[in-house]
């Protein structure tokens, strides 16, 4: 889907109760006429369509399916999402240089960015803790997936069965799932993403 609607829909103001579902990022760029244009990227996880909307100076300019590559003057805006939020929102210029869009004040992403600037050491510690939690969940998920796979008769006959040496009580599994959700959210808030580390495996680990 790649709609080009008429400029009648205006960008809604951001409200505090929308912090968990509405993601807003901005970029100011000169137009071909030399007049600055404020681009605003909006992703709403509560919308029925898996889309991103781009506003120009507060008016809707285009709606694209996610992941999206939206052409603007001088380059493209690249947007990608995961289960936990926006994982990429970058402007890539025609010469190949990249620039991350800025989160709109009031959003969780903006607050996390402000926290990083005010408390850089604590922010780094939180980031490393998130990585450690995701690594643990990834190992548990891989072990669980291998155990399930070897229970398939055809696989068991060929390779034997595997029983995971890591057997956790229910409370520990629940704790890891909650910690994994928080860690994944932390990674999204700081727009950090790794194809392996950020696999959505915390549900399998339970």
N, C-alpha and C positions, 0 to 999 in steps of 0.2 A: 504494500500500500504506500502511495506517495501522493498525497493530496496537496493541492494548491488552493486553499480556500480564500475567499475574498476577505480583506482586512476589516472585519466587523467584530470579531471576537477579541475582547481585551483580556490581558493577563490579570487574573484575580490576585488581590493582595494576599500575601502569605499570613496564615493565622497560626498561633501557637499550637493548637490541637492537630495541626497537619504535619507535625515533625516526623511522624513514623511512616507516612505514606507519600509525602510530596517532596520531590527533589528539584531544586532550582539552582541553576548556575548561569553566570553572565559573562559576556565578552563584549568589549567595545572595539569596534573596527571602523576605519574610514571607508566610505563608499566610493564608487567610481566617480561620483560628483564631488568628492572631497568633504562631504558632510558626515560626521561620526554617526554610526549606527550602534545602538545597544542591543545585542542579541541576548535572548534569555532562553535557556533550554529547560523544559519542564517534563518530568517523568512522574506520573501518578500511579502508584502501585494498586490503587483501588479502582482504577478505570477498567472497563471491560476489555479494552483492546491493549495489546502489548505494543504500545507506541510511544514515541517521543514527539513533543510539540516544540517548535521553534518560533519565538516571537521576535519581531523587529520593532524596536521602540514601543513596546507594550502591546502590539497587535499581532495576532496569529498570522504567520507567514506560510508554514508548512507543517504537515503531520506525516511522520515516517514510521515504518515498522522497525522494531529493534531486533538485532543491533543495527544502528543507522550510520550512514555516511552522508551528511547534509552539505551540499555545496553552497558556499557564500562567496562574496567578493574576496578574492585573494587566497582561497583555500577551501578546506572542508572542516566540519565539526564532526568528530567521531564519538559516538555514544554507545556504550554497552552496559548491560545490567546483569545481575545475578538474583538469586532468591532473596538476598539481603539488601539489595539496593544498587545504586549506580557504581560500576567498577571502573568505568572510563568515561571521561568527558573532556576531550582535548580538541584544540584547534590545530590543524596541520596545514601550514601555509604551502603555497605552490612550489616553494623552493625546498620543501621537505622538513623545515624546522617545526618543532612542536611547542605548544603552550597549553597549560591546563586552565580551564575556565575557573572562575572564582565563585564559591558558594554564596548564595544570597543571605544577608544577615537575618538571624532568627532561626535558620535551619540547623539541624544537628551537625551537619558538615561544617558549617560556619563556626559553631561553638567549639567543635573539636579542633579546628584549625587555630582558633584564638587560644585555646588551652595549650596547644603545642608551642605557640609563641611565648606564652607567659611562663610555662613550666616545661622547658625542653627536656630536662633530664627525666622527670617523671613520665613525660610523654613517650620517650624512648623506651623506658622500662615497661610501660603498658604495651607498647608495640611488640617487644620481645616476648612478653608473657603471652600475648595472643598467638604468636608463632609457635611457642612451646605447646600450647593447648591444642592447636590445629595439628601439629605433628603427632601428638599422642592419639588424637581421634583418627588420624589417617592410618596409623599403625593398627589400631584396634579394628577399624573398618576393613583393612586389607586382610587381617587374620580371620575376621568373621566371614568375609566373602569367600576366602579359600576353604574354610570349613564347610560352608554351604555348597560350594561347587563340588567338593569331593564326596558329597552325599549322593550325587547323581550316580545311579548304577553304572552307566557306561564309563564315567570318569573313575569311579571307585575300582572297577575291574582292571582298568589300565594302569592307574597310578596309586591305588590304595586310598585310604581315608586319612583326613587330617583333623585333629582335634586341637583347637586353639589352646595354648598353654596359659592364656590370659582369661581367667574366668572371674568377672567382677560381680559383686552383689548388686541388687537392683538400685540401691541408693547411690552407689558409685557411678553406675551407668547414667542415672538421671542427672547427677551432678556434672558429669562430663558433657552430656547433651546441652545442658543450660550454659555451661562454660564455653562450649563450642559455638553456640549461637551468639554469645557476647563477643567472642573472639572474632568470629566472621563479621559481625557488625562493626567492630573496631577497625578491621581491615578495609571495609567498604567506606567508612567515614573518612579514612585517610587516603582513599583511592589507591590502595595497594592491592595488587593481584598477581598471583602466580598460578600457572595452569595446574600444577600438582598440589601445592600446599593448600590452595583455596578450592579444591574439589569439594562439592557439597556432600560430604560423607558422614556427617555427624549423626544422621538418622540411622545409618547402617550400624554405627557403633553401639547403638542402644539395643 
